[in-house]
């Protein structure tokens, strides 16, 4: 996120507002405070017949890595809707959300802090074909899963297996 030197509303030089572990930039004239919030995103641990769906990323970042269908939440979109939209865009499949697995904070070189809400999704229809930014899409038995790229993926998959959700 851009670090402002001047208030984007009134143009006054920003000062510091103490209070939390890190002072925030604050405008003494109009009261604007710059918040550096994580970018909200979602991920789908999609299951069908005891297998887990992964996509192989076809673009950077992490081109060639096997990951769960994931993406950012669009403005005005609910997290569950974003999860099912990303599943459809990246795999051609439709699903039904079973439950939230966990929410994670991840750091990404490009985006900074990201909030990842991982959902367990039951595949209900559609035709499997890689789409959007996926080079491949496949179902794997849990014991055959390739190494997952991000800690939030590893942790959420471990939780799903531990809780015997598939």
C-alpha positions as CSV (number, residue, x, y, z in Angstrom):
1,X,0.0,0.0,0.0
2,X,1.2,3.5,-0.8
3,X,2.6,5.4,2.2
4,X,1.1,8.9,2.1
5,X,3.2,11.9,3.0
6,X,0.2,14.4,2.6
7,X,-3.5,13.9,3.3
8,X,-5.3,12.6,0.2
9,X,-8.3,14.8,1.1
10,X,-7.0,18.2,2.2
11,X,-3.3,18.1,1.3
12,X,-2.0,18.8,4.8
13,X,1.3,17.2,5.7
14,X,0.6,14.0,7.7
15,X,1.8,13.6,11.3
16,X,1.8,10.5,13.5
17,X,-1.0,9.2,15.6
18,X,0.1,7.1,18.5
19,X,-1.9,4.3,20.0
20,X,-1.1,0.9,18.7
21,X,2.2,-1.0,18.3
22,X,2.9,1.1,15.2
23,X,2.0,4.8,14.9
24,X,-0.3,5.6,12.1
25,X,-0.1,8.6,9.8
26,X,-2.8,11.1,10.7
27,X,-3.9,14.5,9.3
28,X,-4.1,17.2,12.0
29,X,-6.4,19.3,9.8
30,X,-9.2,17.0,8.8
31,X,-8.6,13.9,10.9
32,X,-7.8,11.4,8.2
33,X,-5.9,8.4,9.4
34,X,-4.0,6.1,7.0
35,X,-4.8,2.5,7.8
36,X,-2.7,-0.3,6.2
37,X,-5.2,-3.1,6.2
38,X,-4.7,-6.6,4.7
39,X,-6.1,-7.3,1.3
40,X,-9.1,-9.7,1.7
41,X,-9.0,-13.0,-0.3
42,X,-10.5,-16.4,-0.3
43,X,-9.5,-20.0,-1.0
44,X,-11.5,-23.1,-1.8
45,X,-10.5,-26.6,-0.5
46,X,-12.8,-28.3,-3.0
47,X,-13.6,-31.9,-2.5
48,X,-15.3,-34.6,-4.5
49,X,-15.4,-38.4,-4.0
50,X,-12.7,-38.1,-1.2
51,X,-10.3,-36.2,-3.5
52,X,-9.1,-32.6,-3.3
53,X,-9.0,-30.1,-6.2
54,X,-5.8,-28.2,-6.9
55,X,-4.8,-25.9,-9.8
56,X,-1.4,-25.4,-11.3
57,X,-0.7,-21.6,-11.5
58,X,-0.2,-20.5,-15.1
59,X,0.9,-17.0,-14.3
60,X,3.1,-15.2,-11.8
61,X,3.3,-15.0,-8.9
62,X,4.1,-18.7,-8.2
63,X,3.8,-19.8,-11.8
64,X,3.9,-23.6,-11.9
65,X,2.9,-24.1,-8.2
66,X,0.0,-26.3,-7.2
67,X,-2.5,-24.3,-5.1
68,X,-6.1,-24.2,-4.1
69,X,-8.4,-22.1,-6.2
70,X,-8.0,-18.6,-4.6
71,X,-8.4,-15.0,-5.3
72,X,-9.2,-11.5,-4.1
73,X,-12.7,-10.5,-2.9
74,X,-14.1,-7.9,-5.2
75,X,-15.6,-4.7,-3.9
76,X,-19.2,-5.3,-2.7
77,X,-18.8,-9.1,-2.9
78,X,-19.3,-11.4,0.0
79,X,-16.4,-13.8,0.9
80,X,-18.5,-16.9,0.2
81,X,-19.6,-15.6,-3.2
82,X,-16.0,-14.7,-4.0
83,X,-14.9,-18.2,-3.1
84,X,-17.4,-19.9,-5.4
85,X,-16.7,-17.4,-8.2
86,X,-13.0,-18.1,-8.0
87,X,-13.7,-21.8,-8.1
88,X,-15.8,-21.4,-11.2
89,X,-13.3,-19.1,-13.0
90,X,-10.2,-21.2,-12.3
91,X,-11.7,-24.7,-12.7
92,X,-15.0,-24.6,-14.4
93,X,-16.6,-26.3,-11.4
94,X,-19.5,-25.2,-9.2
95,X,-19.7,-25.9,-5.5
96,X,-21.5,-25.5,-2.2
97,X,-19.6,-24.1,0.8
98,X,-19.6,-26.5,3.7
99,X,-17.8,-24.4,6.3
100,X,-15.0,-21.9,7.0
101,X,-11.8,-23.9,7.7
102,X,-9.7,-20.9,9.0
103,X,-8.7,-17.4,8.3
104,X,-4.9,-16.6,7.9
105,X,-2.7,-13.6,7.6
106,X,0.0,-14.1,4.9
107,X,2.6,-11.7,3.6
108,X,3.1,-11.4,-0.2
109,X,5.9,-9.6,-2.0
110,X,3.5,-7.9,-4.4
111,X,0.4,-7.2,-2.2
112,X,1.8,-6.9,1.3
113,X,-0.4,-8.3,4.0
114,X,-3.2,-10.6,2.8
115,X,-6.1,-12.0,4.8
116,X,-7.0,-15.4,3.4
117,X,-10.3,-17.0,4.4
118,X,-10.2,-20.7,3.5
119,X,-13.4,-22.5,2.9
120,X,-14.3,-26.2,2.6
121,X,-16.3,-26.6,-0.6
122,X,-18.2,-29.6,-1.9
123,X,-18.1,-29.8,-5.7
124,X,-21.7,-30.0,-7.1
125,X,-21.3,-29.6,-10.8
126,X,-19.6,-28.1,-13.8
127,X,-17.0,-29.4,-16.1
128,X,-13.4,-29.6,-14.9
129,X,-11.1,-27.5,-17.1
130,X,-8.4,-25.0,-16.2
131,X,-9.5,-21.4,-16.7
132,X,-8.5,-17.9,-15.8
133,X,-4.9,-18.1,-14.4
134,X,-4.7,-21.9,-14.1
135,X,-2.5,-24.0,-16.4
136,X,-3.9,-27.3,-15.1
137,X,-6.6,-28.4,-12.6
138,X,-6.8,-31.9,-11.1
139,X,-8.2,-33.9,-8.2
140,X,-5.7,-35.6,-5.9
141,X,-6.1,-38.2,-3.2
142,X,-5.0,-36.5,0.1
143,X,-2.0,-38.8,0.4
144,X,-0.9,-37.9,-3.2
145,X,-1.1,-34.1,-2.7
146,X,2.0,-32.2,-4.1
147,X,3.8,-29.8,-1.8
148,X,1.5,-26.8,-1.2
149,X,3.1,-23.4,-1.7
150,X,1.8,-21.3,1.2
151,X,1.6,-21.9,4.9
152,X,-2.1,-21.1,4.9
153,X,-2.7,-23.9,2.4
154,X,-0.6,-26.4,4.3
155,X,-2.2,-25.5,7.6
156,X,-5.8,-25.5,6.3
157,X,-5.3,-28.9,4.5
158,X,-3.8,-30.4,7.7
159,X,-6.8,-29.1,9.6
160,X,-9.3,-30.6,7.1
161,X,-7.5,-34.0,7.4
162,X,-7.2,-33.8,11.2
163,X,-10.9,-33.0,11.5
164,X,-11.8,-35.8,9.0
165,X,-13.8,-33.5,6.8
166,X,-13.1,-35.5,3.6
